[in-house]
Amino acid sequence: MALTACGAGSGSDGTPDLSSGSRKGQSSTGGGQPAPDAVAPETGRSAAPEGDAGSGASAAPDVKAPDYLSTFALDVDTASYGYARRTLGDGRLPAAEDVRPEEFVNSFRQGYERPEGNGFSVNVDGARIGSGKGGGTGGGGGGTGASDWSLLRVGLATRTAPPASERPPAALTFVVDISGSMSETGRLDLVRKSLTILTDELRDDDSLSLVTFSNEAETRLPMTRVKGNRNRIKDVVAEMEPAQSTNVEAGITRGYEESVEGHREGATNRVVLLSDALANTGDTEAEGILKKIDSARREYGITLFGVGVGSDYGDAFMEQLTNKGDGNTTYVGDETQARKVFVDQLPAHLEIRARDAKAQVAFDRKNVRQFRLIGYENRKVADEDFRDDSVDGGEVGPGHTVTALYAVRLREGASGTVAKATVRWLDPKTRKAQEETGTVTTGAVDTTLWGGENDRLQVAAVAAYFADRLRGGDLPGAPGLGELASRASGLAESTEDSAVEKLATAIGQADRLQRGAGTDDEPEPSEGEIG
């Protein structure tokens, strides 16, 4: 069974069997939650040298202790799931590289307890994946199936957004792609509808500016108060027509210039990019583009919110832009989704409750043999950088939830603590660092996943397994697409959640497409492979 980690730093990106692998160094000033002491490799297994965790190499003289830490930047993006649904609806399977499991999982409500203040609540629970007793109950350790594996859920939540009348005013700069590729139905026409919807939703004391770009960028509307100008704003939006190439660099650069020019103290200043993100002119690398506006981003605290459109969509490029631009990304495929994003979700993106938020999960070596973080591969943070507040994390708004799922293999006879989860963030106003923690024990993961009553945990599991199947993964105990579709349908009924019903539809579409392509839907994980 291939096991990988998302908590690795620069030394290794593999999560080892916790009795054989490598661990990143811990510094006395920056190192996150301390991992337990080193343990000797189990009989019959060799410890891998750093940089080759779990490769099966012979033990080296200077083998380091196993890594019991998993560290990552928080991510509330959902674009990967939205785009996958659009692609499946068009009769195509999404490309494996466009599938990010954490964005599938974070697309669904989890019902976490909310904090009373402006920080996070930390909710940690789980369940056994297999039907048999797992390692935490005294049996099943070492089997080739999933009976000794559990699914661990780390759930973080912020306090819900205040009523629109109570939030700070917003100063939004919309940067709209009007390149030739945006002429396809469901692109620029959907952007027009989205901005028209938003114009009616914004408050009188909010401000809006509009920049368009194709081969060059143009300011269509300087920063303008909404009050008394709604019809003017709608007229400018209606006049947008497709043009030539896609110079995202020019658009973002001009957008940040307009945002700085129209910057309002005490307001939420944000650039919103609406594009299919198929850059083909100017600088087409996310890092290069963001370097050009780095000083404005840092000095004025302007964040970037990406809204993707189109059947052909540069999902990875948009995500890189928003990650480096201290923002989030989502995807809009139809008017219903546009209303959800611009009426229901955008208010949660206008404010920021936490800057540079990171999570670190410390597993107890006495009880945990192996673990694997599902997704978050491109949100890795070195373990020793957890408390280094100069290292970039994720930005989280009010009413957001972040879920991280782990496949965890408990040791035989395990009892007591499984893991301790810590979230660290900076207060957006004072820049003071704060932390919250949560702990889970073997007793809290002793129920059976599919036989339990935790519908929301099951929804998260279905979403994660679905994403893993789409990218050809091998998570332990992952049902086939047919079974996942059936479980999602049942969960849609029990939760009365239309979003889960749409998930069931998407899984059914993927199942039919994979069967038509002759894809093997039931890979058998091989015992003992780690890396």
C-alpha positions in Angstrom: 0.0 0.0 0.0 1.5 3.3 -1.1 1.5 5.8 1.8 2.4 9.4 1.4 2.4 12.4 3.7 1.5 16.0 3.3 3.3 17.1 6.5 6.8 16.7 5.2 9.2 19.5 4.8 12.1 19.8 2.4 13.8 16.6 3.4 11.1 14.0 2.4 7.6 14.0 1.2 6.7 10.5 2.3 4.9 9.6 5.5 6.5 6.3 6.7 5.4 3.3 8.5 5.9 4.9 12.0 8.5 2.3 12.8 10.6 3.0 9.7 11.1 6.3 8.0 12.5 9.8 8.3 11.6 12.8 10.3 12.3 16.4 9.6 14.5 18.2 12.2 12.9 20.2 14.9 14.3 23.5 15.9 14.1 24.8 19.5 12.4 28.0 18.3 10.1 26.9 15.5 9.3 23.3 15.7 5.5 22.7 16.2 4.3 20.0 18.5 7.2 17.9 19.6 7.1 14.3 18.2 7.7 11.4 20.5 11.1 9.8 21.0 12.5 7.6 18.3 11.6 3.9 18.2 13.6 1.0 16.7 12.4 -0.5 13.4 10.0 -3.4 13.7 11.4 -6.9 13.0 11.6 -7.6 9.3 11.5 -3.9 8.2 14.4 -1.6 7.5 14.5 2.1 8.4 14.9 4.4 5.4 17.4 7.2 5.3 16.1 10.8 5.2 15.0 11.7 1.7 14.0 8.2 0.9 11.3 7.5 3.5 9.8 4.1 3.3 11.6 3.1 0.0 12.7 -0.2 1.4 16.3 0.7 1.3 18.8 -1.0 3.7 19.2 0.7 7.0 21.9 3.4 7.0 24.2 4.2 9.9 22.7 7.6 10.5 19.0 6.7 10.3 16.8 9.4 11.8 13.7 8.9 14.0 10.4 8.4 12.3 8.3 11.4 11.5 5.1 11.5 13.7 4.1 15.0 12.6 2.0 16.2 9.7 2.0 19.9 8.9 0.1 21.8 6.3 -1.4 25.2 5.5 -5.2 25.5 5.7 -7.1 25.5 2.5 -10.8 26.4 2.0 -10.7 26.2 -1.8 -13.4 24.2 -3.6 -12.7 24.8 -7.3 -11.3 21.3 -7.9 -14.6 19.7 -7.0 -16.7 22.2 -8.9 -14.7 21.8 -12.0 -14.8 18.0 -11.7 -18.6 18.1 -11.6 -18.6 20.3 -14.7 -16.2 18.0 -16.6 -18.2 14.9 -15.7 -21.4 16.6 -16.7 -19.8 17.2 -20.1 -19.1 13.5 -20.4 -15.4 13.5 -19.6 -13.3 12.3 -16.7 -11.3 15.1 -15.0 -7.5 14.9 -15.4 -5.9 13.3 -12.3 -3.7 16.4 -11.7 -6.8 18.6 -11.4 -8.3 16.4 -8.6 -7.5 17.7 -5.1 -9.2 15.6 -2.4 -9.2 18.3 0.2 -11.3 20.5 -2.1 -13.8 17.7 -2.6 -14.1 17.2 1.1 -14.3 20.9 1.9 -17.2 21.4 -0.5 -19.6 19.8 2.0 -21.0 21.0 5.4 -19.6 19.0 8.3 -21.6 20.4 11.2 -18.7 21.2 13.5 -19.1 23.1 16.7 -18.3 26.8 16.2 -16.1 28.8 18.5 -17.5 31.7 20.5 -14.6 34.0 19.6 -12.8 34.9 16.5 -10.5 31.9 16.5 -11.0 28.2 15.6 -12.8 25.3 17.1 -10.9 22.0 16.8 -13.0 18.9 16.3 -11.2 15.5 16.0 -13.0 12.2 15.6 -13.0 9.2 13.3 -14.2 5.6 12.7 -12.8 2.2 11.7 -12.7 1.8 7.9 -13.1 -2.0 7.8 -16.0 -4.1 9.2 -13.7 -6.0 11.5 -12.1 -4.9 14.7 -9.1 -2.7 14.2 -5.7 -2.5 15.9 -7.2 -0.3 18.6 -9.5 -3.1 19.8 -7.0 -5.8 20.0 -7.3 -7.5 16.6 -6.8 -7.2 12.9 -3.3 -5.7 13.0 -1.3 -6.9 10.0 -4.1 -8.0 7.8 -4.0 -7.3 4.1 -7.4 -5.6 4.1 -8.6 -2.4 5.8 -9.8 -3.9 9.1 -6.9 -2.4 11.0 -7.3 1.0 9.4 -9.3 3.9 10.7 -10.3 7.2 9.1 -9.4 10.2 11.3 -11.2 13.6 10.8 -9.6 16.8 11.9 -12.2 19.6 11.6 -11.6 23.3 12.1 -14.3 25.9 12.1 -14.6 29.7 12.5 -17.5 31.6 13.9 -20.2 32.3 11.4 -20.3 35.5 9.5 -22.2 38.4 11.0 -25.2 39.9 9.3 -24.3 41.8 6.1 -25.2 45.0 7.9 -22.5 44.4 10.6 -19.5 43.5 8.4 -16.9 46.1 7.4 -17.5 47.8 4.1 -15.8 46.1 1.1 -13.7 47.6 -1.6 -13.6 45.0 -4.4 -11.7 45.2 -7.6 -13.0 42.7 -10.2 -10.5 41.6 -12.8 -12.4 40.0 -15.7 -10.9 37.9 -18.5 -12.4 38.9 -21.8 -10.1 36.9 -24.0 -11.3 35.0 -27.0 -11.7 31.7 -25.1 -14.2 33.5 -22.8 -16.7 33.7 -25.7 -17.8 30.1 -25.1 -21.2 29.8 -23.5 -20.9 29.5 -19.7 -17.9 31.8 -19.5 -18.1 35.6 -20.1 -22.0 35.4 -20.2 -21.9 33.7 -16.8 -19.5 36.4 -15.5 -21.8 39.1 -16.6 -24.7 37.4 -14.7 -22.6 36.9 -11.7 -21.5 40.5 -11.4 -25.1 41.7 -12.0 -26.2 39.5 -9.2 -23.5 40.8 -6.9 -24.2 44.4 -7.7 -27.7 43.9 -6.2 -26.3 42.2 -3.2 -23.6 44.7 -2.2 -24.4 47.4 0.4 -24.6 51.1 -0.4 -21.3 51.8 1.4 -19.4 49.1 -0.5 -17.2 50.1 -3.4 -16.4 48.4 -6.7 -14.0 48.8 -9.6 -13.8 46.8 -12.8 -10.7 45.9 -14.9 -10.8 43.8 -18.0 -8.0 42.1 -19.8 -7.2 40.2 -23.0 -3.8 40.9 -24.6 -3.8 44.1 -22.5 -5.6 45.4 -19.4 -8.1 48.2 -19.3 -9.8 49.9 -16.3 -13.5 50.0 -17.2 -14.6 51.5 -13.9 -12.5 53.1 -11.2 -13.3 52.5 -7.5 -16.9 53.6 -7.2 -19.3 53.6 -4.3 -22.3 51.3 -4.9 -24.9 53.8 -3.6 -26.5 55.6 -6.5 -24.4 53.8 -9.0 -25.9 50.3 -9.3 -27.3 50.9 -12.8 -24.0 52.5 -14.0 -22.1 49.4 -12.7 -24.5 47.1 -14.5 -24.1 49.0 -17.7 -20.3 48.7 -17.6 -20.7 44.9 -16.9 -23.1 44.5 -19.8 -20.6 46.2 -22.2 -17.9 43.5 -21.8 -17.3 41.6 -25.0 -14.7 38.9 -25.8 -11.4 40.1 -27.4 -8.1 38.5 -28.0 -5.4 36.7 -26.0 -5.2 35.9 -22.3 -2.7 38.1 -20.5 -3.4 37.3 -16.9 -0.3 39.1 -15.8 -1.6 42.4 -17.2 -5.0 41.9 -15.7 -3.8 41.2 -12.2 -1.1 43.9 -12.3 -3.7 46.5 -13.3 -6.2 45.1 -10.8 -3.8 45.6 -7.9 -2.9 49.1 -9.1 -6.6 50.0 -9.0 -7.1 48.3 -5.6 -4.2 50.3 -4.2 -5.5 53.5 -5.8 -9.0 52.9 -4.4 -7.8 51.5 -1.1 -10.1 52.2 1.9 -8.9 52.1 5.5 -11.1 50.0 7.7 -12.6 48.2 4.6 -12.0 44.8 3.2 -9.8 45.4 0.1 -9.8 42.4 -2.3 -9.1 41.6 -5.9 -11.5 39.1 -7.5 -10.2 37.4 -10.6 -12.9 35.9 -12.9 -11.2 33.8 -15.7 -10.8 30.4 -17.3 -7.1 30.8 -16.3 -5.8 29.7 -19.7 -2.9 32.2 -19.8 -1.1 32.4 -23.1 0.4 35.9 -23.2 2.7 37.8 -20.9 4.1 36.0 -17.8 2.2 32.7 -17.5 3.8 31.6 -14.3 1.9 32.3 -11.0 5.0 33.0 -9.0 6.3 35.6 -11.5 2.9 37.3 -11.7 2.6 37.6 -7.9 6.1 39.0 -7.6 5.1 42.0 -9.6 2.4 43.0 -7.1 4.1 41.6 -3.9 4.7 44.9 -2.2 1.1 46.0 -2.7 -0.2 42.7 -1.5 1.9 42.8 1.7 1.7 46.6 2.4 -2.0 46.9 1.9 -3.1 43.4 2.9 -5.0 43.0 -0.4 -6.0 39.4 -1.0 -6.9 37.5 -4.2 -10.1 35.6 -4.7 -10.3 33.5 -7.8 -13.5 32.4 -9.6 -13.0 29.9 -12.3 -15.3 29.4 -15.3 -15.3 27.3 -18.5 -15.3 23.7 -19.6 -11.5 24.1 -20.3 -10.2 25.7 -17.2 -6.7 26.2 -15.9 -7.5 24.9 -12.4 -3.9 24.4 -11.2 -2.8 27.8 -12.4 -5.7 29.6 -10.7 -5.0 27.7 -7.5 -1.3 28.7 -7.5 -2.3 32.3 -8.0 -4.7 32.4 -5.1 -2.5 30.4 -2.8 0.4 32.8 -3.4 -2.0 35.7 -3.3 -3.2 34.9 0.2 -6.7 34.0 -1.0 -9.1 31.3 -2.1 -10.6 29.9 -5.3 -13.9 28.5 -6.3 -15.6 27.4 -9.6 -18.8 28.5 -11.2 -20.4 26.3 -13.8 -23.9 27.7 -14.1 -26.2 30.4 -12.8 -27.2 28.3 -9.7 -23.6 28.1 -8.7 -23.1 31.7 -9.5 -25.8 32.7 -7.0 -24.3 30.4 -4.4 -20.9 31.9 -4.8 -21.8 35.6 -5.1 -24.8 35.6 -2.7 -24.0 32.9 -0.2 -20.3 32.4 -0.2 -18.6 35.7 -1.1 -19.6 37.4 2.1 -17.5 34.8 3.9 -14.6 35.7 1.7 -14.9 39.5 2.3 -13.6 39.3 5.8 -10.6 37.4 7.1 -10.7 35.8 10.5 -7.3 34.2 10.4 -4.1 34.9 8.4 -1.3 32.4 7.7 -3.2 29.6 9.4 -1.5 26.2 9.6 -2.3 22.9 11.2 -0.1 20.3 12.7 -1.1 16.8 13.8 1.1 14.9 16.1 0.5 11.1 16.1 1.2 9.0 19.2 3.9 6.5 18.2 2.8 4.0 20.9 -0.6 3.6 19.2 -0.2 4.6 15.6 1.8 2.5 13.1 1.1 4.3 9.9 -0.8 7.4 8.7 -1.6 9.1 5.5 -3.0 12.6 5.0 -5.5 12.6 2.2 -4.8 15.5 -0.2 -3.1 18.8 0.7 0.0 17.8 -1.3 0.6 21.3 -2.5 -0.1 22.9 0.9 2.8 21.2 2.7 4.7 23.1 5.4 7.9 21.9 6.9 7.3 20.6 10.4 9.9 23.0 11.9 8.1 26.0 10.2 4.8 25.4 12.0 5.5 28.3 14.5 7.6 30.4 12.1 5.0 33.1 11.4 6.9 34.4 8.4 6.1 31.2 6.6 2.9 31.6 4.5 -0.2 29.7 5.6 -3.8 29.9 4.5 -6.4 32.7 4.9 -9.7 31.8 6.4 -12.9 33.8 6.6 -15.9 33.7 8.9 -18.2 30.7 8.7 -15.5 28.5 7.0 -14.7 24.9 7.9 -11.6 23.1 7.0 -11.4 19.3 7.1 -8.4 17.1 6.9 -8.9 13.3 6.7 -6.2 10.8 7.6 -6.1 7.1 6.9 -4.5 5.8 10.2 -3.3 2.3 11.0 -3.4 1.6 14.7 -1.0 -0.8 16.4 -2.4 -4.0 17.8 -3.8 -3.5 21.2 -3.6 0.3 20.9 -5.2 2.3 23.7 -5.1 5.9 24.6 -4.2 9.0 22.6 -4.2 8.6 18.8 -3.3 12.2 17.8 -3.2 15.8 18.9 -4.2 18.5 16.4 -3.1 22.1 16.7 -4.1 25.0 14.6 -2.0 28.2 14.6 -3.0 31.5 13.0 -2.4 35.2 13.1 -5.1 37.6 14.2 -5.7 39.7 11.0 -5.7 43.0 12.9 -3.1 42.6 15.6 -1.0 40.0 13.8 -0.7 38.2 17.2 -0.2 34.4 16.9 -2.9 32.2 18.5 -3.3 28.4 18.8 -6.1 25.9 19.6 -5.7 22.2 20.1 -7.8 19.0 20.1 -7.0 15.4 21.0 -8.6 12.1 19.9 -8.3 8.8 21.6 -8.7 5.2 20.4 -12.2 5.1 22.0 -13.3 7.9 19.8 -12.4 6.0 16.6 -13.9 2.7 17.6 -17.2 2.8 15.8 -17.5 1.4 12.2 -17.5 4.1 9.5 -20.3 2.8 7.4 -22.4 1.4 10.3 -22.2 4.5 12.5 -24.6 7.4 12.8 -22.2 10.1 11.8 -23.6 11.0 8.4 -21.3 14.0 7.9 -18.2 11.9 8.5 -19.5 9.5 6.0 -20.1 12.3 3.5 -16.5 13.5 4.0 -15.3 9.9 3.5 -17.3 9.4 0.3 -16.0 12.7 -1.1 -12.4 11.7 -0.3 -12.7 8.2 -1.7 -14.3 9.7 -4.9 -11.4 12.0 -5.4 -8.9 9.2 -4.8 -10.6 7.0 -7.4 -10.6 9.8 -9.9 -6.8 10.2 -9.6 -6.1 6.5 -9.5 -5.2 6.3 -5.8 -5.2 3.3 -3.5 -6.6 4.4 -0.2 -7.2 1.5 2.2 -10.7 0.3 2.3 -11.9 2.6 -0.6 -15.2 1.3 -2.1 -15.6 1.2 -5.8 -17.4 4.0 -7.6 -20.7 2.0 -7.8 -20.8 1.5 -4.0 -19.8 5.1 -3.4 -22.6 6.3 -5.6 -25.1 4.2 -3.6 -23.7 5.4 -0.3 -23.9 9.0 -1.5 -27.6 8.5 -2.5 -28.4 7.1 0.9 -26.6 10.0 2.6 -28.5 12.5 0.4 -31.7 11.1 1.8 -30.6 11.0 5.5 -29.0 14.5 5.4 -31.7 16.0 3.1 -28.8 17.8 1.5 -29.0 18.7 -2.2 -25.2 19.0 -2.4 -24.8 15.4 -1.4 -27.4 14.4 -4.0 -25.3 16.2 -6.6 -22.3 14.3 -5.3 -24.1 11.0 -5.9 -24.9 12.1 -9.5 -21.3 13.0 -10.1 -20.0 9.7 -8.8 -22.5 7.8 -11.0 -21.3 9.7 -14.0 -17.7 8.9 -13.2 -18.6 5.2 -12.7 -20.2 5.0 -16.1 -17.3 6.8 -17.8 -14.7 4.6 -16.2 -16.6 1.4 -17.0 -16.9 2.6 -20.6 -13.2 3.3 -20.7 -12.4 -0.1 -19.2 -10.8 1.3 -16.1 -10.1 -1.1 -13.3 -12.1 0.3 -10.4 -10.9 -2.0 -7.7 -7.1 -1.9 -7.3 -5.9 -4.1 -4.5 -3.5 -2.4 -2.1 -0.3 -4.2 -1.5 0.7 -4.7 2.1 3.8 -2.9 3.4 4.6 -0.5 0.6 5.3 2.9 2.0 6.6 6.1 0.4 
